[in-house]
Amino acid sequence: MGRSSAIVALALLLAACTGTQTAETRPPVSEAPAVQECPAPPPPPACPEPVLPPPVEPQQCPEPVRCPPPPKCPAPSESGSLDGKLIVGAVEFARVQPGEMQLEARIDTGATTTSLHATNVVVFERDGNRWVRFDAEPGAGKAAVTLELPWVRRVLVKGDDGQSSPRQVVMVEIEMGGISRRVEVTLNDRSSYEYPLLIGRNFLRDTAVVDVTRSHVLGKP
């Protein structure tokens, strides 16, 4: 064999060996790992259905209590009367008999009995009966007069000081506003009072209606 042929044969042998080693020693190509998919997130919890309170039925307001309007007081007539009764003020003029006394009187619905100013009151006996003698002032600048009237009874009257004192009672006739009544009066020294005559309920009852906001409703005599 020639020299060139030997060289070619050697080269072919080396190439074969090299190729075999490369194939044997080349590390195996690993497969690419599979891509893992992320699990889908769980769905959010469902919100519970809201619990609604039971419907409240509207309450009906009670019907308001309607009070009847207050009765209207009848207006006094032109004659100064109301329901057939005389309308008088807190102070009026009155005529007292006997004695022809024209006196300014205080009208007092809180007093049970009428009271008349009197001084020098003396109880005496006449024909087996009790009588009362006293001095009274007729008013209107007239001089005092002495009157004698049958005695009716004696009462104890409590004064402003809280002390009770005896008073003699007689019957007189009082005329006011055209109405005349014979009533009991207690005899008392009223010099410390503004008015010599006090007219109480024993004259006013079933006779007069008092308007305390007015005075001299009946006028002056």
C-alpha positions in Angstrom: 0.0 0.0 0.0 1.2 3.4 -0.8 2.0 6.2 1.6 -1.0 8.3 0.6 -3.4 5.5 1.0 -2.2 4.8 4.5 -2.7 8.4 5.4 -6.2 8.4 4.1 -7.0 5.1 5.9 -5.7 6.6 9.2 -7.7 9.7 8.8 -10.9 7.7 8.2 -10.2 5.7 11.3 -9.7 8.7 13.4 -12.9 10.3 12.1 -14.8 7.2 12.9 -13.5 7.1 16.4 -14.2 10.7 17.0 -17.8 10.4 15.7 -18.5 7.5 17.9 -17.2 9.1 21.0 -19.1 12.3 20.3 -22.3 10.4 20.0 -21.6 8.3 23.0 -20.4 11.1 25.3 -22.9 13.8 24.3 -25.3 14.1 27.2 -28.8 13.3 26.4 -30.9 16.3 25.7 -33.5 16.6 28.5 -37.0 17.4 27.6 -38.2 20.8 28.7 -40.3 20.5 31.8 -44.0 20.9 31.3 -45.5 24.3 32.2 -47.7 23.9 35.2 -51.0 25.8 35.0 -52.0 27.8 38.2 -55.3 26.5 39.6 -58.2 28.9 39.2 -59.0 30.8 42.3 -62.0 29.6 44.2 -65.1 31.7 43.6 -65.9 34.3 46.3 -68.3 33.1 48.9 -71.8 34.1 48.1 -73.2 36.9 50.4 -76.2 35.7 52.5 -79.5 37.0 51.6 -80.3 40.1 53.8 -82.8 39.4 56.5 -85.3 42.1 56.3 -87.5 43.0 59.4 -91.1 42.3 59.1 -93.0 45.2 57.7 -94.4 47.5 60.3 -98.0 48.4 59.7 -98.6 52.1 60.2 -100.5 52.9 63.3 -103.5 55.0 63.0 -103.6 58.0 65.3 -106.7 58.1 67.5 -109.2 60.6 66.7 -108.6 63.8 68.7 -111.1 64.5 71.4 -113.0 67.5 70.4 -114.3 69.4 73.4 -117.5 71.3 72.8 -117.1 75.0 72.8 -117.9 76.7 76.1 -121.4 78.0 76.3 -121.7 81.6 75.6 -123.1 83.7 78.4 -126.1 85.6 77.3 -125.5 89.3 76.9 -127.2 91.4 79.5 -130.2 93.2 78.3 -130.5 97.0 78.2 -132.3 96.9 81.5 -129.2 95.6 83.2 -130.5 92.1 84.0 -129.3 88.7 83.2 -131.6 85.7 83.2 -134.1 87.8 85.1 -131.5 88.8 87.8 -130.2 92.3 88.5 -126.6 93.0 87.4 -124.7 94.9 90.1 -121.1 96.0 90.4 -118.7 95.6 93.3 -120.0 98.9 94.8 -123.5 100.2 94.5 -125.9 102.7 96.2 -128.8 101.2 98.2 -131.7 102.6 100.2 -132.3 101.3 103.7 -135.6 101.6 105.6 -136.5 102.8 108.2 -134.5 105.9 108.4 -134.6 106.9 104.7 -130.9 106.1 104.5 -129.1 106.4 101.1 -125.9 104.5 101.6 -123.0 103.4 99.4 -122.7 99.6 99.8 -120.0 97.1 99.3 -121.3 94.0 97.5 -119.8 90.9 99.0 -120.8 87.5 97.8 -118.5 86.0 100.5 -120.6 87.4 103.3 -123.5 85.4 104.5 -125.4 88.2 106.1 -125.8 91.9 105.3 -124.1 94.3 107.8 -125.1 97.9 108.7 -123.0 100.5 110.4 -124.4 101.3 113.8 -123.1 102.8 117.1 -124.5 102.9 120.6 -126.3 99.6 120.2 -128.5 98.8 123.2 -130.9 95.9 123.7 -133.9 96.7 125.8 -137.3 95.2 126.6 -140.6 96.6 125.4 -144.0 94.9 126.1 -142.2 91.7 127.0 -140.2 91.6 123.8 -136.6 92.5 123.1 -135.9 95.6 121.0 -132.7 97.2 119.8 -131.8 100.9 119.9 -128.9 102.2 117.8 -127.6 105.2 116.0 -127.2 105.1 112.2 -125.9 107.6 109.7 -128.3 108.1 106.8 -125.5 109.3 104.4 -125.5 112.2 102.0 -124.3 114.5 104.7 -127.4 114.0 106.8 -127.3 114.0 110.6 -127.3 110.7 112.5 -130.6 109.2 113.4 -131.6 106.9 116.3 -133.7 103.9 115.3 -135.5 101.3 117.4 -136.3 97.9 115.9 -137.4 94.5 117.2 -134.6 92.3 118.2 -134.2 89.1 116.1 -131.2 87.3 117.5 -127.6 87.6 118.4 -124.7 86.1 116.4 -121.0 85.7 116.9 -119.0 87.2 114.0 -115.2 86.6 113.6 -113.5 89.9 112.8 -110.3 90.5 110.8 -108.2 90.0 113.9 -109.6 86.5 114.3 -111.6 87.4 117.4 -115.3 86.7 117.6 -117.6 89.4 118.9 -121.4 89.4 119.5 -123.6 91.3 117.2 -127.3 92.1 117.4 -129.5 91.3 114.4 -132.6 93.2 113.2 -134.7 93.2 110.1 -134.6 96.1 107.6 -135.8 96.7 104.1 -133.1 97.3 101.4 -133.9 98.6 98.0 -131.4 98.4 95.1 -132.0 98.8 91.4 -135.7 98.7 91.8 -135.6 95.5 93.8 -136.7 95.6 97.5 -136.1 92.9 100.0 -136.6 92.6 103.7 -133.5 90.9 105.2 -131.6 90.4 108.4 -128.7 92.8 109.1 -126.1 92.6 111.8 -125.4 95.9 113.6 -121.7 96.7 113.7 -119.4 99.7 114.1 -118.1 100.0 110.5 -116.3 103.3 111.0 -113.0 101.6 110.2 -114.4 100.4 106.9 -114.8 102.4 103.7 -118.5 101.6 103.2 -121.2 101.9 105.9 -123.2 99.0 104.4 -122.2 95.6 103.3 -124.7 93.6 101.3 -124.3 89.8 101.6 -125.8 86.7 100.1 -129.0 86.9 102.0 -130.0 89.8 99.8 -128.2 88.8 96.6 -129.4 85.2 96.5 -131.8 84.6 93.5 -131.9 88.4 93.1 -128.6 89.7 91.6 -125.5 88.8 89.6 -122.3 90.5 90.6 -119.9 91.9 88.1 -116.8 92.5 90.2 -115.0 94.4 87.4 -117.5 97.2 87.6 -118.9 99.7 90.1 -122.0 101.8 90.3 -123.7 99.8 87.5 -127.0 101.0 88.8 -125.9 104.6 88.9 -126.1 107.1 91.7 -129.4 108.0 93.4 
